Amino acid sequence: MSVLTVTHLSQRFIDKQLYQDASFQVNKEDHLGIVGQNGVGKSTLIKILTGTLEPDEGTIIWQKHVRVGYLDQYANLQPGQSIMDFLKTAFADLYAKEAKMNQIYADYAENPDDELLAKAGELQQALEAGNFYDLETEIETVGTGLGLDAIGFDHPVDALSGGQRSKIILAKLLLEKPDMLLLDEPTNYLDVGHIEWLTEWLQNFEGAFIVISHDFDFLQNVTNAVLDIEFAQITKYTGSLNQAMKQKEKDHETYLKAYNKQQAQIKKSEAFIAKFKAGTRSTMARSREKQLAHIDRLTPPGNRAKAHIEFPYTPVQRQILVDVNNLVVGYEKPLLAPINFSVGKNEVIALEGFNGIGKSTLLKTILGQIPALDGSVSIAENVVFGYFEQELRWAIPKQSPLQFLLGEYPALSQRPLRQVLSRTALTREEADKPLQLLSGGEQSKVKIADLMLQDTNILVMDEPTNHLDDDTKNALRTALINYPGAVLLVSHEAGFYDDSWVDTRINIENLRHE
């Protein structure tokens, strides 16, 4: 049975046609992944399905009474509210019934009435049916699975980082157990262990879900169907992600053969018409011309642009570029125990540990953006950092990528700046579009382009794969492998790096401050 039917969907975004007359269904057993390059309209499709964006054309029909849960990054968090209190709002109706029942018992104490007692009994049965008295255990189970126990269930929600905020919103959504889940990049702020927990949870989820993720390992493990968005078309494949991509490749080869065959026929007919239109065979030529005018011409197969990333390097003589000595990081109180390590001039170091433990804080302290609580960071002479910050924040969001780079590099003309943007697979149109209107992946590509214009000898990369499509992630991995300098890397995607090119792994979890 279909829980969602989409027919004749068309959507244009400024100068880009995202979908053209697309139709698909989502069945109640579908665990559906949405894939496609950055900027093809994956998040826009979720917004259309939730009703937050009206499509140019098409109809969206949900099954009656279906409960849809959406991973809303802008959920309302009350200042002073604890994580536990926020998660309890997933069961607001049950807690409201408990409050009503308690009030009835209070009224009964002052005015004994069998009718009041009967109402209280009905509410008691409803609470027991809703497993109310085990809710806190259920909340703690989901919270622990996503790493919220490390933050503390009594931690105020208004003091959370962006990644921690995303975690509690995801936890609440999972606790609500709707009939249909809509998840946009749920793994972006999760470490490996918590992704494994979420994977198992989704595998056992009895309802349907649609998930956007650029983590292909995750999608392979949780999906049984795929929506592929490419060249304004939406194609649904059944089976795993690997099976879908193999079928897509076969379909592409079949289409390419049909297109080439049709092009050959068209050229043959055009040559015949040109040769005989004014001669003795003009009647046949005119007949061929009419046939050609009515032919249903296949659309030329598009060529996807692929990123070609390379980071400039400036030589440095010292063997040890950064020396961290008994460094204590945090804000008002320490996040980690004192940490010691050094960075060699061509060493690749991966910082590991669950999200929210302090990896980003450590990087910012090393870079001098946050003062150390204790200890020191010694930086060798002529060290030049290049920093990829995971947050997508812009001083002037209405600027285009080109305008942003012109402001950062006033000595350069438009031509070299456009060239470096195109090497990240951004189109000319995207380079002229306001940053705030670009997808998360497109914005990440602008940050990569910025780094491609800097001569550095240490790259500090904080979750650089968030939002990136698979082609760009592969190009980024190759660029980091080929970079002659040092790399400090934080990435929740275990598949992005391995010991073939990472020299040292430092598990920050072992340095947690108790």
C-alpha positions in Angstrom: 0.0 0.0 0.0 1.2 3.5 -0.9 1.7 6.0 2.0 2.8 8.7 -0.4 2.1 9.3 -4.1 3.8 12.1 -6.0 2.6 12.8 -9.6 3.8 15.2 -12.3 6.2 17.1 -10.0 8.0 20.0 -11.5 10.2 22.5 -9.7 12.5 25.2 -10.9 14.9 27.1 -8.6 16.0 30.4 -10.1 17.9 29.2 -13.2 17.9 25.5 -12.5 15.2 22.9 -13.3 15.3 20.5 -10.3 12.5 18.1 -11.5 10.4 17.9 -14.6 7.2 15.9 -14.6 8.5 13.5 -12.0 6.3 10.8 -10.4 6.9 8.1 -7.8 5.3 6.3 -4.9 6.5 5.4 -1.4 5.1 2.2 0.0 4.6 1.4 3.7 7.5 -1.0 3.7 9.9 1.3 1.9 13.1 2.4 3.6 14.0 4.9 0.9 17.3 6.7 0.3 17.5 9.9 -1.8 20.8 10.3 -3.7 22.2 12.7 -6.2 24.9 15.3 -6.7 25.0 18.5 -4.6 22.3 20.9 -5.6 20.0 18.6 -7.5 17.2 19.2 -5.1 17.3 16.5 -2.5 16.5 18.8 0.5 14.0 20.8 -1.6 12.1 17.5 -2.2 11.8 16.9 1.5 10.5 20.5 1.9 7.9 19.9 -0.8 6.8 16.6 0.9 6.4 18.3 4.3 4.4 21.2 2.8 6.9 23.9 3.7 7.5 24.6 0.0 4.8 24.7 -2.7 5.9 23.0 -5.9 5.6 24.7 -9.3 3.5 21.8 -10.6 2.3 18.4 -9.4 0.4 16.8 -6.6 1.5 15.3 -3.2 -1.0 12.9 -1.7 -0.4 11.3 1.7 -2.4 8.3 3.0 -5.1 9.4 5.3 -4.2 9.6 9.0 -0.5 8.8 8.4 1.7 10.4 11.1 4.8 12.0 9.5 7.9 12.8 11.5 10.4 15.4 10.1 13.9 16.0 11.3 13.5 19.7 11.8 16.8 21.4 12.6 14.9 24.5 13.7 12.7 22.9 16.4 11.7 25.2 19.2 14.1 24.7 22.2 13.0 26.5 25.4 15.8 28.3 27.3 16.6 26.6 30.6 14.9 23.4 29.5 17.0 20.3 30.1 17.7 17.6 27.5 15.5 15.2 29.5 12.6 17.6 29.6 12.9 18.3 25.9 12.9 14.6 25.1 9.9 14.1 27.3 7.9 16.4 24.9 7.9 13.5 22.5 5.2 12.0 24.9 3.5 15.3 25.7 0.0 13.7 25.4 0.9 11.0 28.0 2.4 13.5 30.4 -0.7 15.6 30.0 -2.9 12.6 30.9 -0.7 12.0 34.0 -1.2 15.6 35.1 -4.9 15.3 34.6 -5.1 12.0 36.5 -3.1 13.5 39.4 -5.4 16.5 39.5 -8.5 14.2 39.6 -7.0 12.3 42.5 -6.3 15.6 44.3 -10.0 16.6 43.7 -11.1 13.2 44.9 -9.3 13.7 48.2 -11.3 16.8 48.8 -14.6 15.6 47.3 -14.9 11.8 47.2 -16.9 10.9 44.0 -17.1 7.6 42.3 -17.3 9.3 38.9 -14.0 11.0 39.5 -12.4 7.7 40.5 -13.7 6.1 37.3 -12.2 8.9 35.2 -8.9 8.5 37.0 -9.0 4.8 36.3 -9.5 5.3 32.6 -6.5 7.6 32.5 -4.5 5.1 34.5 -5.3 2.4 31.9 -4.3 4.7 29.0 -1.0 5.5 30.7 -0.2 1.8 31.2 -1.2 1.0 27.6 1.2 3.8 26.4 4.0 2.2 28.5 4.2 5.5 30.4 6.0 4.1 33.5 8.9 2.9 31.3 9.2 6.1 29.3 12.3 7.5 31.1 14.1 4.1 30.4 13.1 4.4 26.8 14.3 8.0 26.6 17.6 7.1 28.2 18.1 4.1 25.8 17.6 6.3 22.7 19.6 9.2 24.2 22.5 6.9 25.1 22.4 5.4 21.6 23.0 8.9 20.2 25.5 9.9 22.8 23.4 12.3 24.8 24.4 10.6 28.1 27.9 11.9 27.6 26.5 15.5 27.5 24.3 14.9 30.5 20.5 14.6 30.4 20.3 17.5 32.8 22.3 19.8 30.5 20.3 22.9 29.4 19.3 22.8 25.7 20.2 26.5 25.1 23.8 25.7 26.0 24.2 23.0 23.3 26.4 23.2 20.2 24.9 22.9 16.7 25.8 19.3 16.5 24.5 18.5 20.0 21.2 20.3 19.1 20.8 18.1 16.0 21.3 15.0 18.2 18.5 15.8 20.6 16.1 16.8 17.8 16.8 13.4 16.1 16.4 11.6 19.5 13.0 13.2 20.0 11.9 12.3 16.5 12.9 8.6 17.0 11.0 8.5 20.3 7.8 9.8 18.7 7.8 6.7 16.3 5.7 8.2 13.5 4.4 6.1 10.7 6.7 7.8 8.2 10.1 9.4 8.9 11.7 12.2 6.8 15.4 12.5 7.6 17.8 15.0 6.0 21.4 14.1 6.7 20.8 12.5 10.1 24.4 11.3 10.4 26.1 14.6 10.0 26.8 15.1 13.7 27.1 11.5 14.7 30.3 9.5 15.3 30.9 6.0 14.1 29.4 4.2 17.2 26.2 6.3 17.1 25.8 5.8 13.4 25.9 2.1 14.0 23.2 2.4 16.7 21.0 4.6 14.4 21.6 2.0 11.6 20.3 -0.8 13.7 17.4 1.3 14.9 16.3 2.2 11.3 16.8 -1.4 10.2 14.2 -2.5 12.8 11.9 0.5 12.2 8.5 -0.9 11.2 7.3 2.2 9.4 8.5 3.8 6.1 11.2 6.4 5.9 12.9 8.7 3.4 16.5 9.6 4.2 19.0 11.9 2.6 22.6 11.1 3.3 25.9 11.4 1.6 27.3 8.6 3.7 26.9 5.7 1.2 27.9 3.0 3.7 25.0 4.2 5.9 22.6 4.2 3.0 23.7 0.8 1.9 22.9 -0.6 5.4 19.5 1.0 6.0 17.7 1.2 2.6 15.7 -1.2 0.5 14.9 1.3 -2.2 16.5 4.4 -3.8 15.3 7.6 -5.3 18.0 8.9 -7.7 17.7 12.6 -8.8 19.7 13.5 -11.9 19.1 15.8 -14.9 15.7 16.9 -13.5 14.5 13.3 -13.4 13.5 11.3 -10.3 14.0 7.5 -10.7 13.0 4.9 -8.1 15.0 1.7 -7.9 14.2 -1.2 -5.6 16.9 -3.1 -3.8 20.1 -1.9 -2.0 22.0 1.2 -2.9 24.7 -0.9 -4.7 22.0 -2.7 -6.7 20.4 0.6 -7.5 23.6 2.1 -8.8 24.3 -1.0 -10.9 20.8 -0.8 -12.4 21.3 2.9 -13.0 24.5 2.3 -14.9 22.8 -0.4 -17.1 19.9 2.0 -17.7 22.3 4.7 -18.7 24.1 2.4 -21.1 20.8 1.3 -22.7 19.7 5.0 -23.0 23.0 6.0 -24.5 22.8 3.3 -27.2 19.2 4.3 -28.0 20.3 8.0 -28.2 23.2 7.3 -30.5 21.1 5.0 -32.7 18.5 7.8 -33.0 21.1 10.4 -33.7 22.5 8.3 -36.5 19.0 7.9 -38.0 18.4 11.6 -37.8 21.7 12.5 -39.5 20.9 9.9 -42.3 17.4 11.4 -42.8 18.8 15.0 -42.8 21.4 14.0 -45.4 18.8 12.4 -47.6 16.5 15.5 -47.3 19.4 17.9 -48.1 20.4 15.8 -51.2 17.0 15.2 -52.8 14.7 18.0 -51.6 14.9 19.9 -54.9 15.5 16.8 -57.2 13.4 14.0 -58.7 13.0 12.4 -55.3 11.6 15.6 -53.6 8.4 13.9 -52.7 10.2 11.3 -50.7 12.4 14.0 -49.2 9.4 16.0 -48.0 7.9 12.8 -46.5 11.1 12.2 -44.6 11.1 15.8 -43.4 7.6 15.4 -42.0 8.6 12.2 -40.3 11.6 14.0 -38.8 9.5 16.9 -37.5 7.3 14.5 -35.6 10.0 12.2 -34.1 10.1 12.1 -30.3 13.7 13.1 -29.9 15.6 11.7 -26.9 17.3 14.3 -24.6 21.1 14.4 -25.0 22.6 12.5 -22.0 24.1 15.0 -19.6 27.7 15.0 -18.5 28.1 15.5 -14.7 30.9 17.8 -13.8 33.4 16.2 -11.4 35.6 18.0 -8.9 39.3 18.2 -9.3 40.7 19.4 -6.0 44.3 20.3 -5.2 45.6 22.3 -2.2 48.6 24.6 -2.7 51.6 24.0 -0.4 54.2 26.3 0.9 57.4 24.6 2.2 58.5 24.7 5.8 61.9 23.6 7.2 61.0 22.5 10.7 60.2 18.8 11.3 57.7 19.5 14.2 55.2 22.1 13.2 52.9 22.1 16.2 53.7 20.9 19.8 50.7 20.5 22.2 51.8 20.5 25.8 49.4 19.6 28.7 46.7 21.5 26.8 43.4 21.8 28.6 40.5 22.9 26.3 37.0 24.0 27.1 34.9 27.1 27.8 34.0 27.6 31.5 35.3 24.2 32.5 37.6 21.6 30.9 36.1 19.2 28.3 39.2 17.0 28.2 42.1 15.9 30.4 45.4 17.6 29.6 46.5 16.5 26.1 50.0 16.1 24.6 50.9 15.4 21.0 52.9 16.9 18.1 52.3 17.3 14.4 55.1 16.5 12.0 55.6 18.4 8.8 53.9 15.8 6.6 52.0 13.8 9.2 48.3 13.0 8.8 46.5 12.8 12.1 42.9 11.8 12.6 41.2 12.9 15.8 38.5 10.4 16.8 35.8 10.3 19.5 32.1 10.8 19.8 30.5 14.1 18.6 30.4 16.8 21.2 33.3 15.5 23.2 35.6 18.4 22.3 37.3 17.7 18.9 36.2 21.0 17.3 37.1 22.9 20.5 40.6 21.3 20.5 41.1 22.4 16.8 39.9 26.0 17.5 42.2 26.1 20.6 45.2 25.0 18.5 44.3 27.6 15.9 44.1 30.3 18.6 40.4 31.0 18.1 39.6 29.9 21.7 42.0 30.6 24.6 43.4 27.5 26.4 42.3 26.9 29.9 45.8 25.6 30.7 48.9 24.3 29.0 50.3 25.6 25.7 50.5 25.2 21.9 53.8 25.9 20.3 53.8 26.6 16.6 56.9 26.6 14.5 58.0 29.5 12.5 56.5 29.9 9.0 53.6 27.5 9.7 50.5 28.5 7.7 47.2 26.9 8.6 44.3 26.2 6.3 41.1 25.7 8.2 37.8 24.0 7.0 35.2 24.8 9.7 32.2 22.5 9.7 29.6 25.2 10.4 28.2 26.8 7.3 28.4 30.4 8.4 28.9 33.4 6.2 29.4 37.0 7.2 27.3 38.2 4.2 24.9 35.3 3.2 23.5 37.4 0.3 26.9 37.4 -1.4 27.6 35.0 -4.2 30.5 32.6 -4.0 32.3 34.7 -6.6 31.7 37.9 -4.6 32.9 36.2 -1.4 36.2 35.1 -3.0 36.7 38.6 -4.6 36.4 40.0 -1.1 38.9 37.4 0.3 41.4 37.8 -2.7 41.1 41.4 -4.0 44.3 41.0 -6.0 42.8 38.3 -8.2 40.5 38.9 -11.1 37.2 37.1 -11.7 38.7 34.6 -14.2 41.0 32.6 -11.8 38.3 32.7 -9.1 35.7 31.3 -11.5 38.2 28.6 -12.5 38.8 27.4 -8.9 35.1 27.4 -8.2 34.5 25.3 -11.4 37.2 22.8 -10.2 34.9 22.0 -7.2 32.1 21.1 -9.8 30.2 24.3 -9.1 28.5 25.7 -12.2 28.8 29.3 -13.4 25.2 29.8 -12.3 25.9 28.5 -8.8 29.0 30.7 -8.6 26.7 33.8 -9.1 23.9 32.6 -6.8 23.6 34.0 -3.2 25.4 31.7 -0.7 22.2 31.4 1.4 20.4 29.9 -1.6 23.0 27.2 -2.2 22.6 23.7 -0.8 24.8 22.5 2.1 27.1 20.6 -0.3 27.4 23.6 -2.7 28.4 25.8 0.3 31.0 23.3 1.4 32.5 23.4 -2.1 32.9 27.2 -1.7 34.8 26.6 1.5 37.0 24.0 -0.4 37.6 26.6 -3.2 38.7 29.1 -0.6 41.3 26.6 0.7 42.4 25.9 -2.9 43.5 29.5 -3.1 45.7 29.4 0.1 49.3 28.4 0.3 49.4 26.3 3.5 51.5 23.7 5.2 48.9 22.4 7.7 45.3 21.7 6.7 42.9 21.6 9.7 39.7 19.8 8.4 36.7 19.7 10.7 34.1 17.3 9.2 34.8 18.3 5.6 32.6 15.5 4.2 29.3 16.8 5.7 26.9 17.5 2.8 29.3 16.5 0.0 28.2 14.1 -2.7 30.3 11.0 -3.3 32.2 12.2 -6.3 33.4 15.3 -4.5 34.3 13.3 -1.4 36.5 11.1 -3.5 38.1 14.1 -5.1 38.7 15.6 -1.6 40.2 12.4 -0.3 42.6 12.2 -3.2 43.6 15.9 -2.6 44.4 15.2 1.0 46.4 12.1 0.2 48.4 14.1 -2.4 48.9 17.1 -0.1 52.6 17.4 0.9 51.9 19.1 4.2 50.4 18.0 7.5 46.7 17.3 8.0 44.6 17.4 11.2 41.4 15.6 10.3 38.1 15.2 12.1 35.5 13.0 10.2 32.6 10.9 11.4 32.7 8.9 8.2 34.9 5.9 8.9 34.9 5.1 5.2 36.5 8.4 4.3 39.9 7.7 5.7 41.9 4.6 6.6 45.4 3.6 7.7 46.7 3.6 4.2 47.1 7.4 4.4 46.5 8.3 8.0 49.7 8.1 10.1 48.3 8.6 13.6 44.9 8.2 15.2 44.2 10.1 18.5 41.1 9.0 20.4 39.9 12.0 22.3 37.4 9.8 24.1 40.3 8.5 26.2 41.1 12.0 27.3 37.7 12.9 28.5 37.6 15.1 31.6 35.7 13.5 34.5 
